[in-house]
Amino acid sequence: MPIGLPKIEIIFKQKAVTAVQRSTKGVVVLILKDSTGSFDLKEYKSIDKIEAADWTADNLKYINDAFLGTPAKVIAVSVATTTTDLIADAVEKLANKKFNWICVPGGSSTDQQALATWVKGQNTNNGKTYKALVFNATVADDMHIVNFTNTNVKPKDADEITGDKYLARLAGIFAGLPMTMSATYYVLQDLESVTEPEDVEAAINDGELVLINDDEEVKIARAVNSLVTLTTDQTEDMKKIIIVESMDMILEDIRSTFKDFYVGKYKNNYDNQVLFISAINSYFKTLAGEDILDINYSNKAFVDVETQRNAWLSIGKVEAETWDELAVKNNTFRSNVYLGGNIKILDAMEDLKFNITML
């Protein structure tokens, strides 16, 4: 096995999550076809910094729409209108930019599917935590891809538009919501009405994000991603955007903390691993106090004894089979830190069952 760079492998399972410090969320990337300016991208932290002359009227509106959801930052990527591969050109310009949500408002069906495919590949192969908001993608089925499918939306005091032109608005909402709130039943005050799918319930179960007309308001029916195929690692609750947001935050936090404060700075012995684990458990307590984790659950990280034991067995250390738990912990394996954990991420209150008995 090649040594390469120090690696942190954090496999998110429902009962194996670790993290240390809060990550920054709320950055939206908009991929825009535009030949107005001579720049690759613009980063905006507030709406007053936007130069109208840099963009077409449509793209300027997309940027403004994103800010309605109060994200921390909007990165607008400008790609020439003559491009034949919008997504490839855009992601090349993004380079090492950090972001959370990415969409291509007004993009073609080919662009939407290409973005979904790229995000899935980045998350699977490169360990990223990007989330794509796409319109009516044909292939999704991923907890990091949100597939919006309303064909048309009607803004107040404006003509009806197709759903792909509303992606920036939704991306801004998801990026701007606090981790303690779900977007389920979020009221879209800028909309008058929407064209609902024929069967809203079926659409949601198929992994589609849909808007509904409800009590003279337009709302997000259920804040779900496109995950449909469930496994032992991809569970029912991971269909919820709020759950995945929390998972991604924790993953980013542990990565950045481990890289910044531990890699190369400590010898890999059990005492130093305990220091790291203690920091993680303190972080869990903070998350529980902020209603991200369940304060009534024992959210704990620990040494993954069996994985560490198996690492020794894999290189022929047969006596590791008889080591007790403490012996395994004290016999750290090379530069690897094997941790496990048990946490409970809080979902939002969304479903009510209220049985009333009358005498």
Summary of the structure (lengths in Angstrom):
residues: 359
radius of gyration: 22.8
end to end distance: 71.8
largest distance: 75.2
contacts: 1080
relative contact order: 0.13
helix: 36%
strand: 19%
